[in-house]
């Protein structure tokens, strides 16, 4: 025993490292999967993006036809058409529900958004059916094909949509087409699976009987199996419709308009009412479409003919048909006439005799999701309109998608590019080869850490490093683990890494933890705690809507940091670069400018000249955010704010236009 003890002790101490390596072999080698994927996607984007955009043309054209048709029909006429159609397909009760549901959406101010969402869902489901049903039939008649396709369907159903959202944008561009493709990937698997299941569940006796009577395999499929499997196939279509609607909010992150974007805007601005309107619209439409498709799948041809207008017509006496035919003809003519006039009205472009540099040129901007970004971008758009450009309303994209869109020439410019904070997005999406930073829209933009004023004064907290004290840190502990909960940045942004870097270099890792996630959603908890009189600690920046709710020196205070320390990728900044009014905030004072596609600037030097001049005081942006806080947050409100700003600075604004016109002359 005496000899065994030291031998075993020696064995344990000398092999501990070896055992750790044996039990954790992954430390020796890590597959660079992320690099492979990035390389593959970049290769496809650089070499085949025009091909992918050509492939998407049928989707784009179909969507434009459906969407323009829905938007062209006046709401009252649309309600009448839907009522008659649903009455015919699904019955009187569902028709009444459809009218009530759509009327509620209209009275909530979401009619246009609902029409866009309906058009997107309908287009996505059309392509799901065109692809899904044939593939489902193939999987039903070929076991080998079924085995090949099944893993792909599993991946399509389980892979998080956020994973393929960015590659889809890079290949197909931002907006509705990419949204439909992402929706298709998510919604088509159930249709394929249920089509396969429906055909396989057809009674073998029925198939054998058809073969015994001399039917060919093709006749058996078309005349026996598919008709008997139709209820299951329609159930798959029902699932595709509901899944397509469920993608509304996700696809809104890449510039897809509609009810989903209302939800995203509401979440991003902590406007619960706006999010509720969008969410209610999605629910009402989902229930309507679900009931319609269920009624169709459970009905039969005879019952379909006995209800609605057709049933009413069949029940009439022949002697009365002449009068009713005249009435119906007049009604149809009125509907077609009004709809056609509306379409012509929408497609009419007012021509101007005055020669301007932007005549005939369409410009598409993107503004981010924040109302402050939409405000400043609308001011730029007004200037472009005065120069003759036909400017589309700014697309609202999150920061990564915004930079991808400008780099890929899907949009022409954005008015919310931060020179320092967005440096990595600038470099990853083409850098100086594709992009150009122009002018300064807003200067002296601050970022850093804030706490509530009450706690700051009570415990004399002025510096972030004071949170090394566990007693101070525990004041901001909201989850009971003893550490201060610091509401940080949206996951993936550079400020998220800056905060983690600060926690390390300031020795705060043991007492402070950063809460990462969607920033606006996280701030819900902070604002709730503040209203309850509890301490709050968070990272923020200006301009931002939060500054109109939690005001510096009234509600909150900036915290200083012990010294300036930033990531190597950010560049060399001194304490002078990160200080405001003698307080070191730890983050460089930034400026917001215009980021434009180089091709656009080369083709439009007048627009570039305008971009170089526009500058909006930060104080004016903050005043506009006060209006937003008071309920003026709709797109028409923000556009009005921009027009009011231009009117109150007319002389300055006109001088910008004059300089831009001189560069044209």
C-alpha positions as CSV (number, residue, x, y, z in Angstrom):
1,X,0.0,0.0,0.0
2,X,2.9,2.3,0.8
3,X,4.3,1.9,-2.7
4,X,1.0,2.1,-4.5
5,X,0.0,5.5,-3.0
6,X,2.9,7.5,-4.3
7,X,2.8,5.7,-7.7
8,X,-1.0,6.5,-8.1
9,X,-0.4,10.1,-6.9
10,X,2.4,10.5,-9.4
11,X,0.2,9.0,-12.2
12,X,-2.7,11.4,-11.5
13,X,-0.5,14.5,-11.3
14,X,1.5,13.7,-14.4
15,X,-1.4,12.6,-16.6
16,X,-4.0,15.2,-15.6
17,X,-3.2,17.4,-18.6
18,X,-3.2,14.3,-20.9
19,X,-6.6,13.2,-19.6
20,X,-8.0,16.7,-20.2
21,X,-6.8,16.5,-23.8
22,X,-8.3,13.0,-24.2
23,X,-11.6,14.1,-22.8
24,X,-11.7,17.3,-24.8
25,X,-10.3,16.5,-28.3
26,X,-12.0,19.5,-29.8
27,X,-9.3,21.8,-28.5
28,X,-6.8,20.4,-31.0
29,X,-8.7,21.4,-34.1
30,X,-11.7,23.4,-35.0
31,X,-13.4,23.2,-38.4
32,X,-13.3,26.7,-40.0
33,X,-16.9,26.2,-41.1
34,X,-17.7,29.9,-40.8
35,X,-14.9,30.8,-43.1
36,X,-16.0,28.2,-45.6
37,X,-19.5,29.5,-45.6
38,X,-18.4,33.1,-46.0
39,X,-16.1,32.2,-48.9
40,X,-18.9,30.2,-50.6
41,X,-21.5,33.0,-50.2
42,X,-19.0,35.7,-51.3
43,X,-18.1,33.6,-54.4
44,X,-21.7,33.2,-55.4
45,X,-22.4,36.9,-54.8
46,X,-19.4,38.0,-56.8
47,X,-20.0,35.7,-59.7
48,X,-23.6,34.7,-59.9
49,X,-25.7,37.5,-58.3
50,X,-27.1,38.7,-61.6
51,X,-28.2,35.1,-62.3
52,X,-30.0,34.8,-59.0
53,X,-31.7,38.2,-59.6
54,X,-32.8,37.0,-63.0
55,X,-34.3,33.8,-61.5
56,X,-36.2,36.0,-59.1
57,X,-37.9,38.0,-61.9
58,X,-41.0,35.7,-62.1
59,X,-41.5,36.2,-58.3
60,X,-41.0,39.9,-58.6
61,X,-43.4,40.3,-61.5
62,X,-46.1,38.1,-59.9
63,X,-45.9,40.1,-56.7
64,X,-46.1,43.4,-58.5
65,X,-49.3,42.3,-60.3
66,X,-50.9,41.0,-57.1
67,X,-49.8,43.9,-54.9
68,X,-50.7,46.7,-57.3
69,X,-54.1,45.1,-57.9
70,X,-54.9,44.9,-54.2
71,X,-53.7,48.4,-53.5
72,X,-55.6,49.8,-56.6
73,X,-59.0,48.4,-55.5
74,X,-60.8,50.9,-53.2
75,X,-61.3,49.3,-49.7
76,X,-65.1,49.3,-49.9
77,X,-65.0,47.5,-53.3
78,X,-62.4,45.1,-52.0
79,X,-64.6,44.2,-49.1
80,X,-67.5,43.5,-51.5
81,X,-65.3,41.3,-53.7
82,X,-63.9,39.4,-50.7
83,X,-67.4,38.9,-49.2
84,X,-68.8,37.5,-52.5
85,X,-65.7,35.3,-53.1
86,X,-65.6,33.9,-49.5
87,X,-69.3,33.4,-49.5
88,X,-69.0,31.3,-52.6
89,X,-66.0,29.3,-51.4
90,X,-66.5,28.9,-47.7
91,X,-70.0,30.0,-46.8
92,X,-71.9,32.9,-45.3
93,X,-70.5,32.8,-41.8
94,X,-66.8,32.9,-42.9
95,X,-67.7,35.7,-45.4
96,X,-69.2,37.8,-42.5
97,X,-66.1,37.1,-40.4
98,X,-63.9,38.2,-43.3
99,X,-65.7,41.5,-43.7
100,X,-65.5,42.2,-39.9
101,X,-61.8,41.2,-39.7
102,X,-60.8,43.4,-42.7
103,X,-62.9,46.3,-41.5
104,X,-61.2,46.2,-38.1
105,X,-57.9,46.3,-39.8
106,X,-59.0,49.2,-41.9
107,X,-60.3,51.2,-39.0
108,X,-57.1,50.6,-37.1
109,X,-55.2,52.3,-39.9
110,X,-53.4,49.3,-41.2
111,X,-55.3,48.7,-44.5
112,X,-52.4,49.3,-46.9
113,X,-50.1,47.2,-44.7
114,X,-52.6,44.4,-44.7
115,X,-53.0,44.5,-48.5
116,X,-49.2,44.3,-48.9
117,X,-49.1,41.3,-46.4
118,X,-51.9,39.6,-48.3
119,X,-50.1,40.0,-51.6
120,X,-46.9,38.7,-50.2
121,X,-48.6,35.6,-48.7
122,X,-50.6,34.9,-51.8
123,X,-47.5,35.2,-54.0
124,X,-45.5,33.0,-51.7
125,X,-48.2,30.4,-51.5
126,X,-48.6,30.4,-55.3
127,X,-44.9,29.4,-55.7
128,X,-45.2,27.0,-52.8
129,X,-48.0,25.2,-54.7
130,X,-46.2,25.3,-58.0
131,X,-43.1,23.7,-56.5
132,X,-44.4,21.8,-53.5
133,X,-47.3,19.8,-55.0
134,X,-45.2,18.4,-57.9
135,X,-42.4,17.5,-55.5
136,X,-44.9,15.9,-53.1
137,X,-46.2,13.8,-55.9
138,X,-42.7,12.7,-56.9
139,X,-41.8,11.7,-53.3
140,X,-45.1,9.7,-53.2
141,X,-44.3,7.7,-56.4
142,X,-40.5,7.3,-55.8
143,X,-39.2,6.0,-52.5
144,X,-35.6,6.8,-53.6
145,X,-36.5,10.5,-54.3
146,X,-38.3,10.6,-51.0
147,X,-35.2,9.4,-49.1
148,X,-33.1,12.0,-50.9
149,X,-35.5,14.9,-50.3
150,X,-36.4,14.1,-46.6
151,X,-33.1,15.4,-45.1
152,X,-33.4,18.6,-47.1
153,X,-37.0,19.1,-45.8
154,X,-35.8,18.5,-42.3
155,X,-33.2,21.2,-42.7
156,X,-35.6,23.6,-44.2
157,X,-38.0,23.2,-41.3
158,X,-35.5,23.3,-38.5
159,X,-32.8,25.7,-39.7
160,X,-33.5,29.1,-38.1
161,X,-34.6,31.6,-40.7
162,X,-32.1,34.2,-39.5
163,X,-29.3,31.9,-40.7
164,X,-30.3,32.0,-44.4
165,X,-31.8,35.5,-44.3
166,X,-28.5,37.3,-44.9
167,X,-27.3,35.0,-47.7
168,X,-30.7,35.4,-49.4
169,X,-30.4,39.2,-49.2
170,X,-26.8,39.1,-50.6
171,X,-27.9,37.0,-53.5
172,X,-31.4,38.4,-54.3
173,X,-31.2,41.9,-52.8
174,X,-33.4,43.4,-50.1
175,X,-37.1,43.7,-50.1
176,X,-40.1,41.6,-51.0
177,X,-38.5,39.1,-53.4
178,X,-36.0,38.0,-50.7
179,X,-38.8,37.9,-48.2
180,X,-40.9,35.6,-50.4
181,X,-37.9,33.3,-51.0
182,X,-37.2,33.1,-47.3
183,X,-40.9,32.5,-46.7
184,X,-40.9,29.8,-49.4
185,X,-38.0,27.9,-47.7
186,X,-39.9,28.0,-44.4
187,X,-43.5,27.3,-45.7
188,X,-43.1,24.7,-48.5
189,X,-41.9,21.6,-46.5
190,X,-45.3,20.9,-44.9
191,X,-47.0,21.1,-48.3
192,X,-44.6,18.6,-49.8
193,X,-44.9,16.2,-46.8
194,X,-48.7,16.3,-46.7
195,X,-49.0,15.9,-50.5
196,X,-46.7,12.8,-50.2
197,X,-48.7,11.5,-47.2
198,X,-52.1,12.1,-48.9
199,X,-51.2,10.1,-52.0
200,X,-49.6,7.3,-50.1
201,X,-52.7,7.0,-47.9
202,X,-55.0,6.4,-50.9
203,X,-56.6,3.0,-50.5
204,X,-54.6,0.3,-52.4
205,X,-57.9,-1.3,-53.3
206,X,-58.9,1.8,-55.2
207,X,-55.6,1.8,-57.1
208,X,-55.8,-1.9,-57.9
209,X,-59.4,-1.5,-59.1
210,X,-58.3,1.3,-61.5
211,X,-55.5,-0.8,-62.8
212,X,-57.8,-3.8,-63.2
213,X,-60.1,-1.7,-65.4
214,X,-57.1,-0.9,-67.7
215,X,-56.0,2.5,-66.4
216,X,-52.4,3.6,-67.0
217,X,-50.2,4.6,-64.0
218,X,-50.6,8.2,-65.2
219,X,-54.4,7.9,-65.2
220,X,-54.4,6.3,-61.8
221,X,-52.3,9.2,-60.4
222,X,-54.4,12.0,-62.0
223,X,-57.9,10.5,-61.8
224,X,-57.7,8.4,-58.6
225,X,-54.8,9.2,-56.3
226,X,-54.7,13.0,-56.5
227,X,-58.5,13.5,-56.3
228,X,-58.7,11.2,-53.2
229,X,-55.7,12.9,-51.7
230,X,-57.0,16.4,-52.4
231,X,-58.2,17.1,-48.8
232,X,-54.8,16.3,-47.4
233,X,-53.1,18.4,-50.1
234,X,-55.3,21.3,-49.3
235,X,-54.4,20.8,-45.6
236,X,-50.8,21.2,-46.6
237,X,-51.7,24.4,-48.5
238,X,-53.4,25.6,-45.3
239,X,-50.2,25.0,-43.3
240,X,-48.2,26.8,-46.0
241,X,-50.5,29.9,-45.7
242,X,-50.2,30.1,-41.9
243,X,-46.4,29.6,-42.0
244,X,-46.1,32.3,-44.6
245,X,-48.0,34.7,-42.4
246,X,-45.9,33.7,-39.4
247,X,-42.8,34.8,-41.3
248,X,-44.1,38.4,-41.7
249,X,-42.2,39.8,-38.8
250,X,-38.9,38.0,-39.6
251,X,-38.9,39.1,-43.2
252,X,-39.6,42.7,-42.2
253,X,-36.1,42.8,-41.0
254,X,-34.9,42.8,-44.6
255,X,-37.1,45.6,-45.8
256,X,-40.4,43.7,-46.5
257,X,-43.3,46.0,-45.9
258,X,-46.7,45.1,-44.4
259,X,-48.1,44.2,-41.1
260,X,-44.8,42.5,-40.0
261,X,-43.0,45.8,-40.4
262,X,-45.5,47.5,-38.1
263,X,-44.8,44.9,-35.4
264,X,-41.0,45.4,-35.9
265,X,-41.3,49.2,-35.7
266,X,-43.5,48.9,-32.6
267,X,-40.9,46.6,-30.9
268,X,-38.0,48.8,-32.0
269,X,-39.6,52.0,-30.6
270,X,-41.3,50.4,-27.6
271,X,-44.6,51.4,-29.1
272,X,-46.8,48.6,-27.8
273,X,-49.9,50.0,-29.6
274,X,-48.3,50.0,-33.0
275,X,-47.0,46.4,-32.5
276,X,-50.4,45.4,-31.3
277,X,-52.1,46.7,-34.4
278,X,-49.7,44.9,-36.7
279,X,-50.0,41.7,-34.6
280,X,-53.8,41.9,-34.5
281,X,-53.9,42.3,-38.3
282,X,-51.7,39.2,-38.8
283,X,-54.0,37.2,-36.4
284,X,-57.2,38.3,-38.1
285,X,-55.9,37.5,-41.6
286,X,-54.5,34.2,-40.4
287,X,-57.8,33.1,-39.0
288,X,-59.6,34.3,-42.1
289,X,-57.4,32.3,-44.5
290,X,-57.3,29.3,-42.2
291,X,-61.1,29.1,-42.1
292,X,-61.4,29.6,-45.9
293,X,-58.9,26.8,-46.7
294,X,-60.4,24.5,-44.2
295,X,-63.9,25.0,-45.6
296,X,-62.6,24.4,-49.1
297,X,-60.8,21.2,-48.1
298,X,-63.8,19.8,-46.3
299,X,-66.4,20.7,-48.9
300,X,-67.3,19.2,-52.2
301,X,-68.2,20.4,-55.7
302,X,-72.0,20.1,-55.1
303,X,-72.0,22.2,-51.9
304,X,-69.8,24.8,-53.6
305,X,-72.3,25.2,-56.4
306,X,-75.3,25.5,-54.0
307,X,-74.0,28.5,-52.0
308,X,-72.9,32.0,-52.8
309,X,-73.9,33.9,-55.9
310,X,-74.0,30.8,-58.0
311,X,-76.4,29.1,-55.6
312,X,-78.5,32.2,-55.5
313,X,-78.6,32.4,-59.3
314,X,-79.5,28.7,-59.6
315,X,-82.4,29.2,-57.2
316,X,-83.9,32.1,-59.3
317,X,-86.7,31.6,-61.8
318,X,-85.7,32.0,-65.5
319,X,-88.2,34.8,-65.9
320,X,-86.3,36.9,-63.4
321,X,-82.8,36.2,-64.8
322,X,-83.0,39.0,-67.4
323,X,-83.3,41.7,-64.8
324,X,-80.7,40.3,-62.5
325,X,-78.3,39.8,-65.4
326,X,-78.6,43.5,-66.2
327,X,-78.0,44.5,-62.5
328,X,-75.0,42.2,-62.1
329,X,-73.5,43.4,-65.4
330,X,-73.8,47.0,-64.3
331,X,-72.2,46.2,-60.9
332,X,-69.3,44.3,-62.5
333,X,-68.8,47.2,-65.0
334,X,-68.6,49.6,-62.1
335,X,-66.2,47.5,-60.2
336,X,-63.9,47.1,-63.2
337,X,-64.2,50.7,-64.1
338,X,-63.3,52.0,-60.7
339,X,-60.4,49.6,-60.3
340,X,-59.1,50.4,-63.7
341,X,-59.3,54.1,-63.0
342,X,-57.4,53.6,-59.7
343,X,-54.7,51.6,-61.5
344,X,-54.3,54.3,-64.1
345,X,-54.2,57.0,-61.4
346,X,-51.4,55.2,-59.5
347,X,-49.3,54.6,-62.6
348,X,-49.5,58.2,-63.9
349,X,-46.4,60.2,-63.4
350,X,-46.7,63.9,-63.4
351,X,-44.4,65.3,-66.0
352,X,-42.7,68.7,-65.3
353,X,-41.7,71.1,-67.9
354,X,-38.9,72.5,-65.8
355,X,-35.6,70.9,-66.6
356,X,-33.9,69.5,-63.5
357,X,-30.9,67.3,-63.0
358,X,-32.9,64.5,-61.4
359,X,-35.7,64.2,-64.0
360,X,-36.4,60.6,-64.9
361,X,-34.1,59.2,-62.2
362,X,-35.6,57.0,-59.4
363,X,-33.8,57.0,-56.1
364,X,-34.2,54.5,-53.3
365,X,-33.0,55.3,-49.8
366,X,-32.9,53.3,-46.5
367,X,-33.2,54.8,-43.1
368,X,-32.8,52.2,-40.5
369,X,-35.6,51.4,-38.1
370,X,-35.3,54.3,-35.7
371,X,-37.6,57.3,-36.2
372,X,-34.7,59.7,-35.9
373,X,-33.1,58.0,-38.9
374,X,-36.3,58.2,-40.9
375,X,-36.6,61.9,-40.0
376,X,-33.1,62.9,-41.3
377,X,-33.4,60.7,-44.3
378,X,-36.7,62.3,-45.3
379,X,-35.0,65.7,-45.1
380,X,-32.4,64.4,-47.6
381,X,-35.2,62.9,-49.8
382,X,-37.0,66.3,-49.9
383,X,-33.9,67.9,-51.2
384,X,-33.6,65.2,-53.9
385,X,-37.2,65.8,-54.9
386,X,-36.6,69.5,-55.3
387,X,-33.8,68.6,-57.7
388,X,-36.2,66.6,-59.8
389,X,-35.4,63.1,-58.6
390,X,-38.3,60.6,-58.1
391,X,-37.6,59.4,-54.6
392,X,-39.2,56.3,-53.1
393,X,-40.0,56.3,-49.5
394,X,-37.1,55.1,-47.3
395,X,-36.9,51.4,-46.8
396,X,-36.6,50.5,-43.1
397,X,-33.9,48.0,-42.5
398,X,-31.8,46.9,-39.6
399,X,-28.1,48.0,-39.6
400,X,-26.5,44.9,-41.2
401,X,-29.1,44.6,-43.9
402,X,-28.9,48.4,-44.6
403,X,-25.2,48.2,-45.3
404,X,-25.6,45.0,-47.4
405,X,-28.3,46.8,-49.5
406,X,-26.1,49.9,-50.2
407,X,-23.1,47.8,-51.0
408,X,-25.0,45.6,-53.4
409,X,-26.7,48.6,-55.1
410,X,-30.1,47.5,-54.0
411,X,-30.6,51.0,-52.5
412,X,-28.7,54.1,-53.4
413,X,-27.9,55.6,-50.0
414,X,-28.6,55.6,-46.3
415,X,-28.7,58.6,-44.0
416,X,-27.8,56.8,-40.8
417,X,-24.3,55.6,-41.2
418,X,-22.1,56.2,-38.1
419,X,-18.5,56.8,-39.1
420,X,-16.9,54.9,-36.1
421,X,-19.6,52.6,-34.9
422,X,-20.4,51.2,-38.4
423,X,-16.9,51.0,-39.6
424,X,-16.9,47.2,-39.7
425,X,-20.2,47.1,-41.6
426,X,-18.6,49.6,-44.1
427,X,-15.5,47.4,-44.6
428,X,-17.4,44.1,-44.9
429,X,-19.7,45.3,-47.5
430,X,-17.3,46.6,-50.1
431,X,-15.5,49.4,-48.3
432,X,-14.1,52.1,-50.5
433,X,-14.4,50.0,-53.6
434,X,-18.2,50.0,-53.5
435,X,-19.1,52.6,-51.0
436,X,-18.4,56.3,-50.2
437,X,-19.1,58.3,-47.0
438,X,-20.4,61.7,-47.8
439,X,-21.0,64.7,-45.6
440,X,-22.0,65.0,-42.0
441,X,-25.8,64.9,-41.2
442,X,-25.4,64.9,-37.4
443,X,-22.3,65.7,-35.5
444,X,-21.3,65.2,-31.8
445,X,-23.1,61.9,-31.4
446,X,-22.4,60.5,-28.0
447,X,-22.4,56.9,-26.7
448,X,-21.7,55.3,-23.3
449,X,-23.1,54.2,-20.0
450,X,-26.0,55.7,-18.1
451,X,-27.7,55.1,-14.7
452,X,-30.8,56.6,-13.1
453,X,-30.1,59.9,-11.4
454,X,-31.7,58.9,-8.1
455,X,-29.2,56.0,-7.6
456,X,-26.3,58.1,-8.8
457,X,-27.0,60.8,-6.3
458,X,-27.8,58.5,-3.4
459,X,-24.6,56.4,-3.7
460,X,-22.5,59.1,-5.3
461,X,-21.8,56.9,-8.4
462,X,-20.1,58.8,-11.2
463,X,-17.7,56.3,-12.7
464,X,-18.2,52.8,-14.2
465,X,-15.3,51.5,-12.2
466,X,-17.2,52.0,-9.0
467,X,-19.1,48.9,-9.9
468,X,-16.1,46.8,-8.8
469,X,-17.6,47.2,-5.4
470,X,-20.0,44.2,-5.0
471,X,-22.3,46.3,-2.8
472,X,-22.6,48.9,-5.6
473,X,-23.0,46.3,-8.3
474,X,-25.7,44.5,-6.4
475,X,-27.9,47.6,-6.6
476,X,-28.3,46.8,-10.3
477,X,-28.8,43.1,-10.0
478,X,-32.2,42.2,-11.5
479,X,-31.8,38.4,-11.8
480,X,-30.5,37.6,-8.2
481,X,-27.0,36.3,-9.1
482,X,-25.2,39.1,-7.3
483,X,-23.9,40.8,-10.5
484,X,-25.0,44.1,-11.9
485,X,-27.1,43.6,-15.0
486,X,-25.9,46.0,-17.7
487,X,-28.3,46.3,-20.6
488,X,-25.9,46.1,-23.5
489,X,-26.1,46.2,-27.3
490,X,-27.9,44.2,-30.0
491,X,-25.9,41.0,-30.4
492,X,-23.4,41.3,-33.2
493,X,-22.9,45.0,-33.1
494,X,-19.4,46.3,-32.3
495,X,-20.7,48.1,-29.1
496,X,-21.4,44.6,-27.7
497,X,-17.7,43.7,-28.0
498,X,-16.7,47.2,-26.7
499,X,-18.8,46.6,-23.6
500,X,-17.2,43.2,-23.0
501,X,-13.8,44.7,-23.5
502,X,-14.5,47.5,-21.0
503,X,-15.7,44.9,-18.4
504,X,-12.4,43.1,-18.8
505,X,-10.0,46.1,-18.8
506,X,-11.8,47.9,-16.0
507,X,-11.8,44.7,-13.8
508,X,-15.6,44.4,-13.8
509,X,-16.0,40.8,-15.0
510,X,-16.7,39.5,-11.5
511,X,-19.3,42.1,-10.6
512,X,-21.0,43.1,-13.9
513,X,-22.5,41.1,-16.7
514,X,-23.7,42.4,-20.1
515,X,-27.2,41.4,-21.1
516,X,-27.1,40.9,-24.8
517,X,-30.0,40.7,-27.3
518,X,-32.3,43.0,-29.2
519,X,-31.7,46.4,-27.6
520,X,-35.2,47.8,-27.7
521,X,-36.7,44.6,-26.2
522,X,-34.1,44.7,-23.4
523,X,-34.9,48.3,-22.7
524,X,-38.5,47.3,-21.9
525,X,-37.2,45.8,-18.6
526,X,-35.0,48.8,-17.8
527,X,-37.9,51.2,-18.3
528,X,-40.2,49.1,-16.2
529,X,-37.7,49.0,-13.4
530,X,-37.2,52.7,-13.6
531,X,-40.9,53.4,-13.3
532,X,-40.9,51.2,-10.3
533,X,-38.2,53.3,-8.7
534,X,-35.5,50.6,-9.1
535,X,-31.9,51.3,-10.2
536,X,-31.1,50.8,-13.9
537,X,-27.7,50.5,-15.7
538,X,-27.5,50.5,-19.5
539,X,-25.5,51.4,-22.6
540,X,-27.0,54.0,-25.0
541,X,-26.3,56.6,-27.6
542,X,-27.7,59.8,-29.1
543,X,-29.6,60.4,-31.2
544,X,-32.0,57.7,-30.0
545,X,-35.7,57.7,-29.0
546,X,-34.7,56.6,-25.5
547,X,-33.2,60.1,-24.9
548,X,-36.7,61.6,-25.1
549,X,-38.0,59.3,-22.3
550,X,-34.9,59.2,-20.0
551,X,-33.5,62.7,-20.1
552,X,-29.9,63.4,-19.1
553,X,-29.6,65.4,-15.8
554,X,-33.4,65.0,-15.2
555,X,-33.8,61.2,-15.1
556,X,-30.4,59.7,-15.8
557,X,-26.7,60.5,-15.7
558,X,-23.7,59.6,-17.9
559,X,-21.0,57.5,-16.2
560,X,-17.4,58.2,-16.9
561,X,-14.7,55.6,-17.3
562,X,-11.2,55.4,-15.7
563,X,-9.3,55.6,-19.0
564,X,-9.9,55.2,-22.7
565,X,-9.5,51.7,-24.0
566,X,-11.1,50.4,-27.2
567,X,-10.8,47.5,-29.6
568,X,-7.8,47.4,-31.9
569,X,-10.0,47.2,-35.0
570,X,-11.6,50.6,-34.0
571,X,-8.3,52.5,-34.4
572,X,-6.3,54.7,-32.1
573,X,-8.4,57.1,-30.0
574,X,-7.3,59.2,-27.1
575,X,-9.2,60.5,-24.1
576,X,-9.8,63.7,-25.9
577,X,-11.8,61.7,-28.6
578,X,-14.0,60.0,-26.0
579,X,-14.7,63.0,-23.7
580,X,-17.7,65.3,-23.6
581,X,-17.7,68.3,-21.3
582,X,-14.7,67.1,-19.4
583,X,-16.2,63.6,-18.8
584,X,-14.6,60.6,-20.4
585,X,-17.5,58.4,-21.7
586,X,-15.2,55.7,-23.0
587,X,-16.6,55.7,-26.5
588,X,-15.5,58.0,-29.4
589,X,-17.7,61.0,-30.1
590,X,-19.2,60.0,-33.5
591,X,-20.9,61.6,-36.4
592,X,-23.7,60.4,-38.6
593,X,-23.3,60.8,-42.3
594,X,-24.6,59.6,-45.7
595,X,-23.3,56.3,-47.0
596,X,-23.9,55.9,-50.7
597,X,-23.2,53.5,-53.4
598,X,-20.2,54.7,-55.5
599,X,-22.0,54.0,-58.8
600,X,-24.9,56.2,-57.8
601,X,-22.6,59.1,-56.8
602,X,-20.6,58.9,-60.0
603,X,-23.8,59.0,-62.1
604,X,-25.4,61.8,-59.9
605,X,-22.8,64.4,-59.0
606,X,-25.7,66.8,-58.1
607,X,-27.0,64.5,-55.5
608,X,-23.5,64.1,-54.1
609,X,-23.1,67.9,-53.9
610,X,-26.4,68.0,-51.9
611,X,-25.2,65.2,-49.6
612,X,-22.0,67.1,-48.8
613,X,-23.9,70.1,-47.5
614,X,-26.8,68.9,-45.5
615,X,-26.3,69.1,-41.7
616,X,-29.0,68.9,-39.1
617,X,-28.3,69.9,-35.5
618,X,-28.6,67.2,-32.9
619,X,-30.9,69.4,-30.8
620,X,-33.4,69.5,-33.7
621,X,-33.4,65.7,-34.0
622,X,-34.0,65.5,-30.2
623,X,-37.0,67.9,-30.5
624,X,-38.4,65.7,-33.3
625,X,-38.1,62.7,-31.0
626,X,-40.2,64.5,-28.4
627,X,-43.0,64.7,-31.0
628,X,-42.6,61.0,-31.7
629,X,-42.8,60.3,-27.9
630,X,-46.1,62.3,-27.9
631,X,-47.7,59.9,-30.4
632,X,-46.6,61.4,-33.7
633,X,-44.8,58.3,-34.9
634,X,-46.5,57.2,-38.1
635,X,-44.6,57.6,-41.4
636,X,-46.9,60.5,-42.4
637,X,-46.1,62.2,-39.2
638,X,-42.4,61.8,-39.6
639,X,-42.6,63.1,-43.2
640,X,-44.5,66.1,-41.9
641,X,-41.8,66.7,-39.3
642,X,-39.2,66.7,-42.1
643,X,-41.3,69.1,-44.2
644,X,-41.8,71.4,-41.1
645,X,-38.0,71.4,-40.5
646,X,-37.3,72.4,-44.1
647,X,-39.9,75.2,-43.9
648,X,-38.4,76.6,-40.7
649,X,-34.9,76.5,-42.3
650,X,-35.9,77.4,-45.8
651,X,-33.2,79.9,-46.6
652,X,-30.5,77.5,-45.5
653,X,-32.1,74.6,-47.4
654,X,-32.4,76.7,-50.6
655,X,-28.7,77.5,-50.4
656,X,-27.9,73.8,-50.4
657,X,-30.0,73.3,-53.5
658,X,-28.4,76.3,-55.2
659,X,-24.9,74.9,-54.7
660,X,-26.0,71.5,-55.9
661,X,-27.6,73.0,-59.0
662,X,-24.3,74.9,-59.7
663,X,-22.5,71.7,-59.9
664,X,-24.9,70.6,-62.7
665,X,-24.8,73.8,-64.6
